[in-house]
């Protein structure tokens, strides 16, 4: 009986260890940090060194509570380099309190109110003849396509972003890291 209990306890420890390890194994590292599928979008983004500008913008826009909510959400998360590629002074200007509405509009143009993995995007694009149109939480239109196994997103301004890290699973959705900031039609 003692050996059976020991075996059960060891099995339970291995199962817990395997589950904890799966959170690391299934998700890629982003910004030098593990992205845990047990954490929400904000918790994981705050751990990524590549998303400090995005986190600052989400805080300035008052969207932290929303993105900590149950979702599900798909977030196209621009890197710090993507924000730095905007015209000089754009980010500083958007972070000013008087420009909060525009900041929120831009940020919510990166969020879809559903969980869409890259395989979902690929299937939707194929079903729609190569490009799938979605409406974001901010009311923006995005056009999603797949080329050479990579997901591409065209925004209303005509700019195209590439998903550089896909399918970063969150407790309340999924993040796809992108190389450009998506902009609404101005």
C-alpha positions in Angstrom: 0.0 0.0 0.0 2.9 2.4 0.9 4.4 1.8 -2.6 1.1 2.4 -4.3 0.7 5.7 -2.5 4.2 6.7 -3.3 3.6 5.8 -7.0 0.4 7.8 -7.0 2.1 10.8 -5.4 5.0 10.5 -7.9 2.5 10.3 -10.8 0.7 13.4 -9.6 4.0 15.3 -9.3 5.0 14.3 -12.8 1.5 15.3 -14.1 1.8 18.7 -12.4 5.3 19.1 -13.7 4.3 18.1 -17.2 1.4 20.6 -17.1 3.7 23.4 -15.9 6.2 22.5 -18.5 3.6 22.5 -21.3 2.9 26.2 -20.6 6.5 26.8 -21.5 6.8 24.3 -24.3 3.7 25.3 -26.2 4.3 29.0 -26.2 7.3 30.7 -27.8 9.4 33.1 -25.8 8.5 36.7 -26.5 10.8 39.6 -25.6 13.1 37.3 -23.7 10.3 36.0 -21.4 8.2 32.8 -21.3 4.6 33.4 -22.3 2.4 31.3 -20.0 -0.9 30.1 -21.2 -2.2 30.5 -17.6 -1.6 34.2 -17.7 -3.7 36.8 -19.4 -2.7 39.2 -22.2 -1.6 42.0 -20.0 0.3 39.8 -17.6 2.3 38.2 -20.4 2.8 41.5 -22.4 4.2 43.1 -19.2 6.9 40.4 -19.1 8.0 41.0 -22.7 10.9 43.4 -23.2 9.8 43.9 -26.8 6.4 45.3 -25.8 7.1 48.0 -23.2 5.7 50.7 -25.6 2.6 48.7 -26.2 2.1 48.2 -22.4 2.6 51.9 -21.8 0.1 52.8 -24.5 -2.5 50.3 -23.1 -2.1 51.8 -19.7 -2.4 55.4 -21.0 -5.5 54.3 -23.0 -7.1 52.8 -19.9 -7.4 49.4 -21.5 -5.6 47.3 -19.0 -8.8 46.1 -17.2 -10.5 45.2 -20.6 -7.5 43.1 -21.8 -7.3 41.4 -18.4 -11.0 40.4 -18.8 -12.3 37.0 -19.9 -12.2 37.6 -23.6 -11.6 35.8 -25.8 -9.4 38.2 -27.6 -6.9 38.1 -30.5 -4.3 40.8 -30.1 -2.0 41.8 -32.9 0.9 43.1 -30.7 3.3 45.5 -32.3 6.8 45.5 -31.0 8.8 48.4 -29.6 10.5 48.6 -33.0 7.1 48.8 -34.8 6.2 51.8 -32.7 9.7 53.3 -33.2 9.1 53.1 -37.0 6.2 55.6 -36.7 7.0 59.2 -37.6 9.1 61.0 -35.0 7.0 62.2 -32.0 4.0 60.1 -32.9 4.1 57.8 -29.8 4.8 60.7 -27.4 1.9 62.7 -28.9 -0.5 59.7 -28.7 0.4 59.2 -25.0 -0.7 62.7 -24.1 -4.0 62.8 -22.1 -5.7 65.0 -24.7 -5.1 62.4 -27.4 -6.5 59.4 -25.5 -9.4 58.9 -27.9 -7.1 58.5 -30.9 -4.8 56.2 -28.8 -7.7 54.0 -27.8 -8.9 53.9 -31.5 -5.5 52.8 -32.7 -5.0 50.2 -29.9 -8.5 48.7 -30.3 -7.8 48.3 -34.0 -5.3 45.6 -32.9 -7.9 43.6 -31.1 -10.5 41.1 -32.4 -13.2 39.9 -30.0 -12.5 36.2 -30.7 -9.6 33.7 -30.4 -8.1 33.3 -33.9 -5.1 31.1 -34.1 -2.9 31.2 -37.3 -4.6 28.0 -38.5 -8.0 29.7 -38.1 -6.8 32.8 -40.0 -5.4 30.5 -42.8 -8.7 28.6 -43.0 -10.8 31.8 -43.1 -8.5 33.4 -45.8 -8.6 30.2 -47.9 -12.4 30.1 -47.6 -12.6 33.7 -48.7 -10.4 33.3 -51.8 -7.1 34.3 -50.1 -8.0 37.3 -47.9 -10.4 37.4 -44.9 -11.9 40.7 -43.7 -12.4 41.2 -40.0 -13.8 44.1 -37.9 -11.8 44.9 -34.8 -13.1 45.9 -31.4 -12.3 49.5 -32.4 -14.5 49.2 -35.5 -11.5 49.1 -37.9 -11.4 46.7 -40.9 -8.4 44.4 -41.3 -7.6 42.1 -44.1 -5.9 38.9 -43.1 -4.0 36.7 -45.6 -1.4 33.9 -45.5 1.6 33.8 -47.9 4.5 31.4 -47.6 3.1 30.1 -44.2 3.1 33.7 -42.7 0.1 35.7 -41.6 -0.1 39.2 -43.1 -2.5 41.9 -41.9 -3.5 44.9 -44.1 -4.9 47.9 -42.2 -7.3 50.6 -43.4 -4.4 53.0 -44.2 -3.0 50.4 -46.7 0.0 49.4 -44.6 0.8 45.7 -44.2 2.2 44.0 -41.1 3.6 40.6 -40.8 3.0 38.2 -37.9 6.5 37.5 -36.7 5.5 35.2 -33.8 2.2 33.5 -34.1 -0.1 31.7 -31.6 1.1 32.9 -28.3 -1.7 31.4 -26.2 -3.1 33.4 -23.3 -5.7 32.5 -20.6 -8.1 34.9 -22.3 -7.1 34.6 -26.0 -4.1 34.7 -28.2 -1.4 37.2 -29.1 0.3 37.4 -32.5 3.4 39.6 -32.5 3.6 41.9 -35.5 6.2 44.1 -37.0 4.1 47.3 -37.7 1.5 49.4 -35.9 -1.9 49.0 -37.6 -3.6 52.3 -38.2 -7.2 53.2 -38.9 -8.2 55.2 -41.9 -7.5 58.9 -41.1 
